[in-house]
Amino acid sequence: MDNKTPNPTTAEKMKTVKAAWDAAPAGPKKDASLTHYKAAQKARDENKDADCNRELDAARHALV
């Protein structure tokens, strides 16, 4: 029996990262995160899921 959690879809990940970005205080970390988030949106529009997920991970990491 395998109890692995399924990976979130790109759309779910976009919502999660956007919510984290909205809740973050203003500053250089939020600015860096926005740059990655915009790159993720562009990659999503170009149907490049791997690039989109990589940028979303970078956006989330920039907020830490």
Secondary structure, 3 states (H helix, E strand, C coil): CCCCCCCCCHHHHHHHHHHHHHHCCCCHHHHHHHHHHHHHHHHHHCCCHHHHHHHHHHHHHHCC
